Amino acid sequence: MSRGWYHSGMSFQVIKADGNSETFDVSKLKRSLQRAGATKAEIIDVVTKVEGILHDGIKTQEIYRHAFELLRNSEMPIRARYSLRRALFGLGPTGFPFEDFLARLFENEGYTTRTRVELQGKCALHELDVAAYNETDSFVVEAKFHSRPGVKSDLQVALYTYARLIDLQETRICNEAVCDISRLILVTNTKFTSTAQNYAECSGLELLSWDYPKGNNLHDRIQKSGLYPITVLQSLSQSQKKALLTRDVILCSDILNKPELLRHAHIGAKKTQVVLDEASLLCNQKTTN
């Protein structure tokens, strides 16, 4: 039997967000549910019911929506973690909140960070989205934010990013000896094309996306750190999330440390407790691969 999901002896072609099709692979659905923390019984229930709606040409977004709806009776953190990829799309539309989120992620990994930094290269002035350094390492980040799935960062993006690295090699991001720019990481909240990945592997350009590199991608690093953006919270409306982001409230831990920040979103006392309970459960229930 192939890797596809079979029903009545048939495999089904699903349409991905980028418009391409592939055979539905049930293991991908199972892994996403496992990573979200769903129980074995919940996984079996969701997979069984998703099988019932499969047909050739079904969109992956429809499968996601159906699975998410089936998790409506699950604990709130499970639903939130399952929606993590969609939550990253909410860190827009400018992309600045996504850059700030990356900075917080790198800070958690032991770096001092600066965002939206202007650095003079050998031939041109560059605005870098994130600069990070610690006692032994330093790097800069080019962040490519996309507000919807299916949009990939391609070879052209990788080419000009590598050109920026070459121009910046004689520039420093701080006054310490370690602060020479020898690394530039191209980060996106979606995916890279295969040609962009091949070029990066050949040239030495570092890439970080939702699913690349395997074992240390953006999804993995968020799950391991337990740092979740506020856009993942199911108890907040879209307008409330936007209001918080405009106040630079990026992480669930921000509102746990300072609950009064929720006033900026005009959230009452009763709703505030619901939001804090969800954020607390989410931050305290890290999952492992």
Secondary structure, 3 states (H helix, E strand, C coil): CCCECEECCEECEEECCCCCEEECEHHHHHHHHHHHCCCHHHHHHHHHHHHCCCCCCEEHHHHHHHHHHHCCCCCHHHHHHHCHHHHHHCCCCCCHHHHHHHHHHHHHCCCEEEEEEEEECCCCEEEEEEEEECCCCEEEEEEECCCCCCCEECHHHHHHHHHHHHHCCCCECCCCHHHECCCEEEEECCEECHHHHHHHHHHCCEEECCCCCCCCCHHHHHHHHCCCEHHHCCCCCHHHHHHHHCCCCCEHHHHHHCHHHHHHHCCCHHHHHHHHHHHHHHHHCCCCC
